[in-house]
Amino acid sequence: MPKVENATTANVEHYLHQGLTHLGAGIRVLICMLAVESRGSYPPMDRKFAAGLRACKKVSKAELTVLLGKNVTKFAHIYVTKVIPAWSKTRKSRSPEEADNYWGRGGRDARPSHGPSGKPSLRFG
């Protein structure tokens, strides 16, 4: 795969078609493998991540359905035109893990706060 900023729909589509020849490989599994192999340059894809994109209005309800479906061509188009730009913007100020968690929480960061004991705890908001 090319660098994420140069990725095209055709690149992603080709990557997925090649990977889908392996037993048990699905679109989201392959995309998560790409995310790991690229050390977070490419965004992952799972139900929570997709739901976070929807919660932040980065994708429509119909696009969410495509991201969770099995149509390689439609998936690749949305992944390149919507998901990669949202991910790249988020990655400017977060590690891959922090960015994944951000989208998985519906576009919210975990913020430290003080609990009843006065000690820091994590609060979502």
Phi, psi and omega in degrees: 000144176287174174303148187305323182291344179255001184293139177245166175303318180298320178299312182294317179299316179297314179303314182292315180300320178295316183289330182290353176284346180273134181303128177087354181276129174240174183303308185294324177296315180296319179294321177294323175297318178298319178299317179292313181299328181270005180057039175090002177293317176269144179284149174282181176207118171213180184300316181294318179298313179298318179296324177295320176298319179293317180300327180267009178061030175277337175225153177279172177299318179296320179292324176300316178301319178295316181298333180262002184261202187238011181271105185300314183297311179294319178301310183302320180297312181292321180300315182284320186273336183241311187287310181301314178299319179296317179297313182299320178296318180293323182290345180297331183236009182219153172289167177304317180296316179296320179294318178298315178296321178303309180291324178296337177263017177075032178083030179234142175270154170278125181246137176292141175216175180255125179279186181301332181280353183087355179268149180300142174218169179269136177232141179258135180178000000 
